[in-house]
Amino acid sequence: MERTPDVTTPEKVQHQSGYQSLQPVTRPPYAGADLDPARRPGVARTREEPHPFPNTRFPVERMTAEPASPKHGRPNKPMPPVFGTVVPLHGLAGAVRKFAYRLPDHYPSHWLLMMFGDRVESWGTRVRRLLPLALPLVALGVFGRRALRA
């Protein structure tokens, strides 16, 4: 037994949309909870006029020093005001990242070099961790070889 599909006619669409527009609007029970200021959850902490909190610098002073990491992608725009320090780039990974910062952000080689810098840094950390174990073994091997030759 085959069913024939319902064909939607313009009259049917108008009837259905007209029917829906006659239904009362249903709102969730929490709708309008913030209309009354006394019902707001943070009413005890709200302040009447905006003024700076105590012990804050106002207006915000701009940082005068150059950023520790080179900026990229913003050739003519000023840096935002920042308080604090940034860890400067150092070592072989820092050299790779510095080279990557010379390229624009939208080049895939920029991001590949940044990821390569991360890999270089992780391998450097592993080598630094194993160095205290490897140095005595290398020294033992060198002195042992000399002792066997003599």
N, CA, C and O atoms as a DFTB+ gen file, in Angstrom:
600 C
 N C O
     1  1       0.837      -1.179       0.000
     2  2       0.000       0.000       0.000
     3  2       0.883       1.245       0.000
     4  3       1.578       1.519       0.978
     5  1       0.854       1.976      -1.073
     6  2       1.687       3.154      -1.223
     7  2       0.971       4.394      -0.736
     8  3      -0.222       4.594      -0.965
     9  1       1.769       5.241      -0.035
    10  2       1.200       6.518       0.412
    11  2       1.579       7.601      -0.561
    12  3       2.695       7.624      -1.079
    13  1       0.679       8.470      -0.803
    14  2       0.989       9.604      -1.664
    15  2       1.461      10.751      -0.770
    16  3       0.898      10.981       0.300
    17  1       2.479      11.458      -1.205
    18  2       2.982      12.545      -0.368
    19  2       1.990      13.695      -0.281
    20  3       1.227      13.963      -1.209
    21  1       2.026      14.374       0.879
    22  2       1.182      15.561       1.058
    23  2       1.755      16.702       0.234
    24  3       2.955      16.972       0.291
    25  1       0.931      17.350      -0.506
    26  2       1.353      18.505      -1.288
    27  2       0.968      19.744      -0.508
    28  3      -0.187      19.930      -0.123
    29  1       1.958      20.585      -0.284
    30  2       1.704      21.815       0.456
    31  2       1.231      22.883      -0.518
    32  3       1.873      23.171      -1.529
    33  1       0.105      23.446      -0.180
    34  2      -0.452      24.505      -1.029
    35  2      -0.267      25.842      -0.334
    36  3      -0.074      25.880       0.881
    37  1      -0.322      26.928      -1.071
    38  2      -0.189      28.243      -0.417
    39  2      -1.272      28.487       0.631
    40  3      -1.009      29.139       1.642
    41  1      -2.464      27.984       0.413
    42  2      -3.544      28.170       1.387
    43  2      -3.205      27.450       2.691
    44  3      -3.456      27.959       3.784
    45  1      -2.633      26.258       2.552
    46  2      -2.262      25.474       3.739
    47  2      -1.187      26.201       4.544
    48  3      -1.239      26.235       5.774
    49  1      -0.213      26.781       3.843
    50  2       0.865      27.517       4.517
    51  2       0.299      28.734       5.235
    52  3       0.650      29.000       6.384
    53  1      -0.580      29.477       4.555
    54  2      -1.171      30.656       5.186
    55  2      -2.020      30.276       6.385
    56  3      -2.014      30.978       7.396
    57  1      -2.745      29.182       6.286
    58  2      -3.584      28.749       7.396
    59  2      -2.725      28.363       8.601
    60  3      -3.035      28.722       9.737
    61  1      -1.628      27.618       8.335
    62  2      -0.789      27.164       9.432
    63  2      -0.071      28.338      10.090
    64  3      -0.013      28.417      11.317
    65  1       0.478      29.255       9.284
    66  2       1.179      30.382       9.887
    67  2       0.205      31.301      10.601
    68  3       0.536      31.872      11.640
    69  1      -0.988      31.449      10.055
    70  2      -1.995      32.257      10.745
    71  2      -2.415      31.609      12.043
    72  3      -2.656      32.302      13.032
    73  1      -2.508      30.291      12.058
    74  2      -2.875      29.577      13.276
    75  2      -1.801      29.768      14.345
    76  3      -2.109      29.994      15.515
    77  1      -0.525      29.672      13.925
    78  2       0.561      29.825      14.888
    79  2       0.610      31.250      15.430
    80  3       0.956      31.458      16.593
    81  1       0.268      32.226      14.603
    82  2       0.341      33.604      15.089
    83  2      -0.779      33.907      16.077
    84  3      -0.673      34.860      16.849
    85  1      -1.858      33.109      16.068
    86  2      -2.947      33.337      17.024
    87  2      -2.671      32.699      18.379
    88  3      -3.336      33.041      19.357
    89  1      -1.717      31.788      18.464
    90  2      -1.402      31.127      19.733
    91  2      -0.693      32.106      20.671
    92  3       0.092      32.939      20.216
    93  1      -0.964      32.011      21.980
    94  2      -0.263      32.902      22.911
    95  2       1.230      32.540      22.958
    96  3       1.604      31.375      22.829
    97  1       2.063      33.559      23.142
    98  2       3.499      33.353      23.199
    99  2       3.836      32.689      24.525
   100  3       3.437      33.171      25.585
   101  1       4.565      31.591      24.468
   102  2       4.949      30.905      25.702
   103  2       6.372      31.323      26.049
   104  3       7.273      31.243      25.214
   105  1       6.562      31.762      27.266
   106  2       7.878      32.164      27.734
   107  2       8.293      31.248      28.878
   108  3       7.445      30.758      29.623
   109  1       9.586      31.018      29.018
   110  2      10.036      30.189      30.140
   111  2       9.790      30.901      31.463
   112  3       9.651      32.124      31.491
   113  1       9.736      30.142      32.570
   114  2       9.416      30.771      33.853
   115  2      10.482      31.777      34.326
   116  3      10.183      32.655      35.136
   117  1      11.713      31.654      33.829
   118  2      12.756      32.575      34.286
   119  2      12.831      33.834      33.424
   120  3      13.677      34.692      33.675
   121  1      11.967      33.967      32.414
   122  2      12.013      35.132      31.543
   123  2      11.626      36.375      32.329
   124  3      10.645      36.370      33.073
   125  1      12.395      37.430      32.162
   126  2      12.111      38.691      32.844
   127  2      12.573      38.730      34.271
   128  3      12.164      39.621      35.016
   129  1      13.429      37.783      34.698
   130  2      13.880      37.758      36.083
   131  2      14.735      38.968      36.412
   132  3      14.807      39.373      37.572
   133  1      15.386      39.553      35.412
   134  2      16.269      40.675      35.697
   135  2      15.606      42.027      35.487
   136  3      16.281      43.056      35.519
   137  1      14.301      42.041      35.274
   138  2      13.624      43.325      35.112
   139  2      13.598      44.096      36.427
   140  3      13.819      45.307      36.432
   141  1      13.336      43.429      37.519
   142  2      13.331      44.072      38.823
   143  2      14.755      44.062      39.382
   144  3      15.325      42.983      39.545
   145  1      15.355      45.227      39.684
   146  2      16.736      45.240      40.178
   147  2      16.921      44.469      41.478
   148  3      18.020      43.980      41.738
   149  1      15.900      44.344      42.291
   150  2      16.034      43.625      43.560
   151  2      16.200      42.128      43.341
   152  3      16.720      41.433      44.214
   153  1      15.763      41.615      42.184
   154  2      15.866      40.182      41.926
   155  2      17.167      39.792      41.234
   156  3      17.399      38.609      40.984
   157  1      18.021      40.767      40.920
   158  2      19.266      40.453      40.240
   159  2      20.226      39.775      41.209
   160  3      20.297      40.163      42.375
   161  1      20.983      38.747      40.736
   162  2      21.866      38.010      41.642
   163  2      23.022      38.834      42.185
   164  3      23.455      38.591      43.312
   165  1      23.537      39.792      41.439
   166  2      24.686      40.570      41.913
   167  2      24.296      41.936      42.417
   168  3      25.112      42.857      42.382
   169  1      23.060      42.098      42.889
   170  2      22.578      43.431      43.253
   171  2      23.373      44.030      44.418
   172  3      23.509      45.250      44.503
   173  1      23.886      43.209      45.293
   174  2      24.634      43.765      46.424
   175  2      25.993      44.288      45.980
   176  3      26.573      45.138      46.656
   177  1      26.509      43.798      44.862
   178  2      27.846      44.204      44.430
   179  2      27.819      45.234      43.317
   180  3      28.880      45.684      42.884
   181  1      26.656      45.621      42.843
   182  2      26.624      46.595      41.759
   183  2      26.976      47.970      42.302
   184  3      26.711      48.298      43.459
   185  1      27.590      48.772      41.415
   186  2      27.985      50.121      41.809
   187  2      27.213      51.110      40.959
   188  3      26.917      50.842      39.794
   189  1      26.892      52.235      41.533
   190  2      26.040      53.206      40.852
   191  2      26.744      53.836      39.649
   192  3      26.205      53.806      38.543
   193  1      27.939      54.405      39.844
   194  2      28.634      55.035      38.732
   195  2      29.979      54.347      38.553
   196  3      30.569      53.884      39.529
   197  1      30.453      54.277      37.369
   198  2      31.738      53.606      37.177
   199  2      32.893      54.477      37.665
   200  3      33.089      55.592      37.183
   201  1      33.631      53.970      38.599
   202  2      34.859      54.631      39.047
   203  2      35.855      53.535      39.387
   204  3      35.457      52.414      39.703
   205  1      37.149      53.843      39.327
   206  2      38.146      52.788      39.525
   207  2      38.108      52.222      40.940
   208  3      37.767      52.914      41.900
   209  1      38.464      50.958      41.039
   210  2      38.562      50.331      42.340
   211  2      39.725      50.936      43.112
   212  3      40.621      51.518      42.500
   213  1      39.742      50.816      44.431
   214  2      40.857      51.362      45.199
   215  2      42.171      50.672      44.823
   216  3      42.166      49.513      44.406
   217  1      43.281      51.371      44.966
   218  2      44.636      50.872      44.703
   219  2      44.835      50.441      43.255
   220  3      45.584      49.501      42.990
   221  1      44.175      51.115      42.313
   222  2      44.399      50.831      40.896
   223  2      44.956      52.066      40.225
   224  3      44.707      53.194      40.650
   225  1      45.717      51.832      39.166
   226  2      46.249      52.947      38.392
   227  2      45.202      53.352      37.371
   228  3      44.761      52.540      36.558
   229  1      44.813      54.605      37.422
   230  2      43.818      55.077      36.476
   231  2      44.216      56.459      36.016
   232  3      44.497      57.293      36.876
   233  1      44.264      56.767      34.769
   234  2      44.068      55.895      33.623
   235  2      45.232      54.921      33.467
   236  3      46.286      55.098      34.077
   237  1      45.036      53.910      32.660
   238  2      46.022      52.863      32.498
   239  2      47.270      53.445      31.846
   240  3      47.192      54.127      30.824
   241  1      48.423      53.165      32.451
   242  2      49.680      53.638      31.881
   243  2      50.185      52.610      30.883
   244  3      50.085      51.404      31.109
   245  1      50.724      53.097      29.787
   246  2      51.244      52.191      28.773
   247  2      52.614      51.694      29.177
   248  3      53.380      52.403      29.828
   249  1      52.918      50.455      28.781
   250  2      54.220      49.883      29.052
   251  2      55.254      50.560      28.152
   252  3      55.044      50.688      26.945
   253  1      56.371      50.992      28.741
   254  2      57.342      51.761      27.972
   255  2      58.401      50.884      27.330
   256  3      58.993      51.294      26.331
   257  1      58.664      49.709      27.849
   258  2      59.730      48.863      27.333
   259  2      59.293      48.156      26.058
   260  3      58.101      48.009      25.789
   261  1      60.270      47.726      25.287
   262  2      59.987      46.929      24.097
   263  2      59.569      45.523      24.527
   264  3      60.064      45.022      25.536
   265  1      58.677      44.885      23.790
   266  2      58.286      43.527      24.162
   267  2      59.462      42.566      24.008
   268  3      60.303      42.737      23.125
   269  1      59.513      41.562      24.869
   270  2      60.615      40.608      24.835
   271  2      60.557      39.725      23.601
   272  3      61.594      39.343      23.059
   273  1      59.347      39.396      23.151
   274  2      59.244      38.599      21.933
   275  2      58.891      39.540      20.792
   276  3      58.140      40.493      20.994
   277  1      59.410      39.295      19.616
   278  2      59.111      40.205      18.504
   279  2      57.642      40.165      18.148
   280  3      57.000      39.117      18.205
   281  1      57.119      41.321      17.780
   282  2      55.708      41.349      17.401
   283  2      55.583      41.049      15.914
   284  3      56.485      41.351      15.132
   285  1      54.482      40.464      15.538
   286  2      54.256      40.102      14.147
   287  2      52.801      40.319      13.815
   288  3      51.931      40.250      14.682
   289  1      52.549      40.581      12.554
   290  2      51.174      40.732      12.092
   291  2      50.565      42.080      12.423
   292  3      49.411      42.323      12.070
   293  1      51.299      42.975      13.092
   294  2      50.779      44.286      13.446
   295  2      51.832      45.346      13.102
   296  3      52.383      45.969      14.010
   297  1      52.121      45.560      11.836
   298  2      53.246      46.435      11.511
   299  2      53.054      47.886      11.934
   300  3      54.015      48.505      12.390
   301  1      51.857      48.458      11.805
   302  2      51.669      49.877      12.103
   303  2      50.762      50.126      13.299
   304  3      50.445      51.277      13.596
   305  1      50.346      49.092      13.978
   306  2      49.440      49.267      15.109
   307  2      50.230      49.237      16.410
   308  3      51.175      48.457      16.532
   309  1      49.868      50.067      17.382
   310  2      50.594      50.032      18.660
   311  2      50.210      48.800      19.461
   312  3      49.109      48.269      19.318
   313  1      51.123      48.353      20.301
   314  2      50.839      47.220      21.178
   315  2      49.874      47.678      22.272
   316  3      49.897      48.851      22.643
   317  1      49.035      46.800      22.796
   318  2      48.114      47.187      23.873
   319  2      48.882      47.423      25.162
   320  3      49.998      46.928      25.314
   321  1      48.295      48.182      26.104
   322  2      49.006      48.410      27.365
   323  2      49.096      47.100      28.148
   324  3      48.082      46.447      28.397
   325  1      50.299      46.728      28.528
   326  2      50.521      45.460      29.214
   327  2      51.411      45.720      30.417
   328  3      52.410      46.431      30.311
   329  1      51.061      45.158      31.543
   330  2      51.910      45.227      32.715
   331  2      52.437      43.832      32.980
   332  3      51.668      42.870      32.978
   333  1      53.715      43.707      33.205
   334  2      54.316      42.410      33.454
   335  2      55.447      42.177      32.464
   336  3      55.728      43.016      31.607
   337  1      56.074      41.049      32.594
   338  2      57.190      40.731      31.716
   339  2      56.876      39.476      30.928
   340  3      56.004      38.689      31.296
   341  1      57.588      39.309      29.862
   342  2      57.438      38.152      29.002
   343  2      58.775      37.433      28.994
   344  3      59.827      38.071      29.045
   345  1      58.741      36.123      28.931
   346  2      59.978      35.359      28.870
   347  2      60.591      35.592      27.494
   348  3      59.952      35.298      26.483
   349  1      61.821      36.116      27.431
   350  2      62.409      36.372      26.122
   351  2      62.791      35.081      25.408
   352  3      62.981      34.040      26.038
   353  1      62.900      35.162      24.104
   354  2      63.299      34.006      23.311
   355  2      64.778      33.732      23.568
   356  3      65.583      34.662      23.603
   357  1      65.138      32.471      23.746
   358  2      66.532      32.132      24.013
   359  2      66.854      30.768      23.414
   360  3      65.969      29.939      23.206
   361  1      68.125      30.556      23.144
   362  2      68.586      29.268      22.652
   363  2      68.267      29.056      21.183
   364  3      67.880      29.974      20.459
   365  1      68.444      27.809      20.776
   366  2      68.204      27.441      19.385
   367  2      66.718      27.567      19.032
   368  3      66.373      28.001      17.933
   369  1      65.842      27.185      19.969
   370  2      64.402      27.309      19.723
   371  2      64.013      28.774      19.570
   372  3      63.148      29.102      18.757
   373  1      64.640      29.658      20.339
   374  2      64.356      31.084      20.214
   375  2      64.790      31.627      18.871
   376  3      64.117      32.485      18.300
   377  1      65.920      31.133      18.354
   378  2      66.389      31.576      17.037
   379  2      65.421      31.123      15.944
   380  3      65.147      31.863      15.000
   381  1      64.908      29.900      16.084
   382  2      63.946      29.397      15.092
   383  2      62.666      30.223      15.148
   384  3      62.113      30.573      14.106
   385  1      62.193      30.536      16.344
   386  2      60.961      31.323      16.481
   387  2      61.163      32.755      15.978
   388  3      60.265      33.324      15.358
   389  1      62.337      33.341      16.243
   390  2      62.619      34.685      15.747
   391  2      62.559      34.718      14.224
   392  3      62.036      35.661      13.630
   393  1      63.104      33.673      13.603
   394  2      63.031      33.581      12.148
   395  2      61.583      33.427      11.690
   396  3      61.188      33.990      10.669
   397  1      60.785      32.659      12.453
   398  2      59.372      32.457      12.090
   399  2      58.588      33.753      12.217
   400  3      57.664      33.989      11.439
   401  1      58.940      34.608      13.193
   402  2      58.219      35.869      13.385
   403  2      58.472      36.851      12.242
   404  3      57.722      37.815      12.087
   405  1      59.501      36.628      11.448
   406  2      59.747      37.506      10.302
   407  2      58.741      37.263       9.186
   408  3      58.515      38.132       8.344
   409  1      58.143      36.085       9.183
   410  2      57.163      35.739       8.143
   411  2      55.766      36.165       8.579
   412  3      55.487      36.183       9.778
   413  1      54.884      36.506       7.651
   414  2      53.505      36.857       8.026
   415  2      52.766      35.665       8.628
   416  3      53.117      34.507       8.405
   417  1      51.735      35.992       9.395
   418  2      50.956      34.957      10.087
   419  2      50.264      34.000       9.131
   420  3      50.073      32.831       9.465
   421  1      49.886      34.466       7.959
   422  2      49.080      33.630       7.074
   423  2      49.923      32.687       6.232
   424  3      49.364      31.928       5.439
   425  1      51.232      32.701       6.368
   426  2      52.078      31.747       5.652
   427  2      52.148      30.441       6.443
   428  3      52.382      30.473       7.652
   429  1      51.955      29.317       5.804
   430  2      52.086      28.043       6.523
   431  2      53.494      27.830       7.069
   432  3      53.666      27.182       8.101
   433  1      54.498      28.370       6.386
   434  2      55.870      28.193       6.877
   435  2      56.073      28.877       8.223
   436  3      56.895      28.429       9.024
   437  1      55.333      29.960       8.484
   438  2      55.409      30.614       9.801
   439  2      55.002      29.640      10.900
   440  3      55.704      29.490      11.900
   441  1      53.865      28.980      10.707
   442  2      53.361      28.078      11.744
   443  2      54.181      26.795      11.816
   444  3      54.353      26.231      12.897
   445  1      54.690      26.329      10.676
   446  2      55.551      25.145      10.705
   447  2      56.847      25.433      11.458
   448  3      57.326      24.593      12.220
   449  1      57.412      26.618      11.245
   450  2      58.624      26.982      11.993
   451  2      58.330      27.148      13.483
   452  3      59.162      26.798      14.321
   453  1      57.157      27.678      13.818
   454  2      56.789      27.811      15.241
   455  2      56.672      26.427      15.888
   456  3      57.137      26.224      17.009
   457  1      56.055      25.482      15.185
   458  2      55.954      24.122      15.720
   459  2      57.321      23.455      15.800
   460  3      57.600      22.710      16.739
   461  1      58.179      23.726      14.804
   462  2      59.536      23.185      14.841
   463  2      60.301      23.754      16.034
   464  3      61.082      23.041      16.664
   465  1      60.086      25.028      16.348
   466  2      60.709      25.630      17.531
   467  2      60.248      24.943      18.810
   468  3      61.042      24.750      19.731
   469  1      58.974      24.573      18.874
   470  2      58.476      23.833      20.041
   471  2      59.161      22.483      20.164
   472  3      59.546      22.066      21.256
   473  1      59.310      21.796      19.017
   474  2      59.988      20.488      19.039
   475  2      61.445      20.632      19.463
   476  3      61.946      19.811      20.231
   477  1      62.133      21.664      18.973
   478  2      63.529      21.894      19.356
   479  2      63.624      22.137      20.857
   480  3      64.529      21.630      21.520
   481  1      62.683      22.918      21.389
   482  2      62.696      23.205      22.822
   483  2      62.434      21.945      23.640
   484  3      63.066      21.745      24.677
   485  1      61.511      21.089      23.190
   486  2      61.223      19.869      23.948
   487  2      62.418      18.925      23.921
   488  3      62.733      18.299      24.933
   489  1      63.096      18.813      22.760
   490  2      64.284      17.961      22.703
   491  2      65.411      18.547      23.546
   492  3      66.169      17.800      24.165
   493  1      65.532      19.869      23.577
   494  2      66.539      20.501      24.432
   495  2      66.294      20.200      25.898
   496  3      67.240      19.987      26.656
   497  1      65.033      20.181      26.303
   498  2      64.695      19.858      27.690
   499  2      65.061      18.413      28.000
   500  3      65.575      18.119      29.079
   501  1      64.800      17.520      27.068
   502  2      65.151      16.104      27.287
   503  2      66.656      15.924      27.396
   504  3      67.135      15.175      28.248
   505  1      67.398      16.603      26.543
   506  2      68.857      16.490      26.588
   507  2      69.383      17.048      27.902
   508  3      70.266      16.453      28.520
   509  1      68.842      18.200      28.338
   510  2      69.274      18.791      29.612
   511  2      68.975      17.868      30.792
   512  3      69.732      17.824      31.761
   513  1      67.858      17.125      30.704
   514  2      67.498      16.220      31.787
   515  2      68.413      14.992      31.813
   516  3      68.735      14.484      32.887
   517  1      68.830      14.517      30.643
   518  2      69.673      13.330      30.573
   519  2      71.163      13.642      30.674
   520  3      71.968      12.728      30.851
   521  1      71.546      14.917      30.564
   522  2      72.951      15.296      30.589
   523  2      73.673      14.887      31.869
   524  3      74.801      14.401      31.773
   525  1      73.096      15.051      33.065
   526  2      73.803      14.616      34.275
   527  2      74.074      13.106      34.294
   528  3      75.038      12.667      34.921
   529  1      73.256      12.320      33.631
   530  2      73.499      10.878      33.576
   531  2      74.489      10.516      32.473
   532  3      75.290       9.594      32.627
   533  1      74.429      11.247      31.359
   534  2      75.250      10.900      30.208
   535  2      76.707      11.319      30.376
   536  3      77.603      10.608      29.919
   537  1      76.962      12.453      31.019
   538  2      78.339      12.934      31.158
   539  2      79.230      11.963      31.931
   540  3      80.326      11.666      31.455
   541  1      78.823      11.452      33.092
   542  2      79.681      10.491      33.785
   543  2      79.903       9.212      32.965
   544  3      80.994       8.642      32.997
   545  1      78.883       8.759      32.235
   546  2      79.047       7.560      31.409
   547  2      80.047       7.792      30.277
   548  3      80.862       6.920      29.977
   549  1      79.983       8.964      29.652
   550  2      80.932       9.283      28.591
   551  2      82.344       9.381      29.162
   552  3      83.289       8.868      28.564
   553  1      82.494      10.035      30.313
   554  2      83.808      10.160      30.944
   555  2      84.347       8.780      31.326
   556  3      85.534       8.509      31.145
   557  1      83.498       7.923      31.844
   558  2      83.912       6.565      32.209
   559  2      84.360       5.792      30.968
   560  3      85.346       5.056      31.008
   561  1      83.628       5.968      29.866
   562  2      84.000       5.294      28.631
   563  2      85.330       5.782      28.091
   564  3      86.143       4.978      27.634
   565  1      85.569       7.098      28.134
   566  2      86.830       7.652      27.630
   567  2      87.998       7.178      28.492
   568  3      89.009       6.704      27.974
   569  1      87.849       7.310      29.818
   570  2      88.952       6.901      30.700
   571  2      89.145       5.387      30.684
   572  3      90.279       4.921      30.799
   573  1      88.089       4.619      30.548
   574  2      88.182       3.161      30.471
   575  2      88.904       2.725      29.202
   576  3      89.682       1.771      29.220
   577  1      88.651       3.414      28.121
   578  2      89.305       3.075      26.858
   579  2      90.797       3.390      26.920
   580  3      91.623       2.630      26.416
   581  1      91.132       4.525      27.548
   582  2      92.544       4.865      27.721
   583  2      93.242       3.863      28.627
   584  3      94.395       3.495      28.399
   585  1      92.522       3.428      29.662
   586  2      93.140       2.472      30.602
   587  2      93.359       1.114      29.918
   588  3      94.350       0.441      30.202
   589  1      92.470       0.710      29.038
   590  2      92.635      -0.550      28.333
   591  2      93.757      -0.490      27.298
   592  3      94.415      -1.501      27.049
   593  1      93.985       0.667      26.694
   594  2      95.066       0.820      25.726
   595  2      96.439       0.794      26.383
   596  3      97.396       0.293      25.793
   597  1      96.547       1.318      27.575
   598  2      97.860       1.439      28.234
   599  2      98.339       0.151      28.845
   600  3      99.422       0.110      29.428
